[in-house]
């Protein structure tokens, strides 16, 4: 059972966390380009469409990413390592990454998409002003997942010698 859960956990991490990390990281640069686009209507529409797609990828794969800690906790229970410091640290970092995504990344992405769509109440200048914080937030999100990945591989104090 442990091997099956480990396989699902790793597969979910690759399939869900990879795309959300890449899409979120690409978003600020593409958003800046779209907000500053001075070309024709077609160029602006294409830029806005790519930003909207990155936002949608971030949303969908973030939702799919919930499977990663759920499967991880199930695996930890089967392996009997729920009290391990490396696992608790990983769960805390995963929770922080989720909060960064939900509180800092997705709302700012949504504001940019709304500004590009010309929605009422959406301010393009304000959305552009938040791109530095958005870039920083996505960097923190990526760094947190990198640390969790290292903890999953190294597992300090593990008896496997890894």
C-alpha positions in Angstrom: 0.0 0.0 0.0 2.9 2.4 0.8 4.4 2.0 -2.6 1.0 2.7 -4.3 0.4 5.8 -2.1 4.0 7.0 -2.7 3.5 6.6 -6.5 0.3 8.6 -6.4 1.8 11.2 -4.1 4.8 11.7 -6.4 2.7 11.7 -9.6 0.3 14.3 -8.1 3.2 16.5 -7.1 4.7 16.3 -10.7 1.3 16.7 -12.5 -0.2 19.4 -10.2 2.6 21.4 -8.4 4.9 21.6 -11.5 2.3 23.4 -13.7 1.0 25.7 -11.0 4.5 26.8 -10.1 5.5 27.4 -13.8 2.3 29.2 -14.7 2.4 31.4 -11.5 6.0 32.2 -12.2 5.4 33.1 -15.9 2.4 35.3 -15.1 4.0 38.5 -13.8 6.2 38.9 -16.9 3.4 38.2 -19.3 1.1 40.4 -17.3 3.5 43.3 -17.5 3.9 42.9 -21.2 0.1 42.7 -21.7 -0.6 45.8 -19.6 2.1 47.7 -21.4 1.1 46.4 -24.9 1.0 49.4 -27.3 0.5 47.4 -30.5 -2.8 46.8 -32.3 -5.9 45.3 -30.9 -4.9 41.9 -32.0 -1.6 42.0 -30.2 -3.3 43.3 -27.0 -6.0 40.6 -27.2 -3.3 37.8 -27.7 -1.3 39.1 -24.7 -4.5 39.3 -22.6 -5.5 35.8 -23.7 -2.1 34.3 -22.6 -2.4 36.0 -19.2 -5.9 34.7 -18.8 -4.7 31.2 -19.7 -1.9 31.3 -17.1 -4.4 32.5 -14.5 -6.7 29.6 -15.3 -3.8 27.1 -15.2 -2.8 28.4 -11.8 -6.4 28.1 -10.5 -7.0 24.6 -11.9 -3.7 23.0 -10.9 -3.8 24.7 -7.5 -7.1 22.8 -6.9 -5.6 19.6 -8.2 -2.6 20.2 -5.9 -4.7 19.6 -2.9 -4.2 15.9 -3.6 -0.4 16.2 -2.9 -0.6 16.8 0.9 -3.7 14.6 1.2 -1.9 11.7 -0.3 1.3 12.6 1.6 -0.5 12.4 4.9 -2.1 9.1 4.0 1.4 7.8 3.0 2.9 9.1 6.3 0.3 7.3 8.3 0.9 4.0 6.4 4.7 4.5 6.9 4.3 5.4 10.6 6.2 8.7 10.3 3.5 11.2 11.2 5.5 12.6 14.2 8.7 13.1 12.3 10.1 16.6 12.4 10.8 16.6 8.6 7.2 15.7 7.9 5.7 18.3 10.3 8.0 20.9 8.8 7.0 19.9 5.3 3.3 20.1 6.2 3.8 23.6 7.7 5.7 24.8 4.7 3.0 23.3 2.4 0.3 25.1 4.3 2.3 28.4 4.0 2.7 27.8 0.3 -1.0 27.3 0.0 -1.7 30.5 1.9 0.7 32.4 -0.3 -1.0 31.1 -3.4 -4.6 31.8 -2.1 -4.0 35.1 -0.4 -1.2 36.8 -2.5 -0.9 35.1 -5.9 -4.4 34.3 -7.1 -6.1 37.5 -6.1 -3.4 39.6 -7.8 -3.6 37.5 -10.9 -7.4 38.0 -10.9 -7.0 41.7 -10.6 -4.7 41.8 -13.6 -7.1 39.6 -15.7 -10.0 41.9 -14.7 -8.0 45.0 -15.7 -7.0 43.5 -19.1 -10.7 42.6 -19.7 -11.7 46.1 -18.9 -14.1 45.1 -16.2 -15.8 47.9 -14.3 -13.9 48.8 -11.2 -10.6 47.2 -12.4 -7.7 49.5 -12.4 -4.9 48.7 -14.9 -2.4 51.0 -13.1 -3.1 49.5 -9.7 -2.8 46.0 -11.2 0.5 46.9 -12.8 1.7 48.3 -9.5 1.1 45.0 -7.8 3.2 43.0 -10.2 6.4 43.3 -8.2 4.7 41.9 -5.1 3.1 39.2 -7.3 6.5 38.2 -8.7 7.9 38.1 -5.2 5.0 36.1 -4.0 5.3 33.5 -6.8 9.0 33.3 -6.0 8.3 32.6 -2.3 5.7 30.0 -3.4 8.2 28.3 -5.6 10.9 28.4 -3.0 8.6 26.8 -0.4 7.8 23.9 -2.7 11.5 23.5 -3.5 12.3 23.2 0.3 9.4 20.7 0.7 10.8 18.7 -2.2 14.2 18.6 -0.6 12.8 17.5 2.7 10.8 14.7 1.0 14.0 13.4 -0.6 16.5 13.9 2.2 14.2 13.2 5.2 16.5 14.3 8.0 16.8 11.5 10.6 15.5 8.9 8.2 16.7 5.3 8.8 16.9 4.7 5.0 20.2 6.4 4.7 18.9 8.9 2.1 
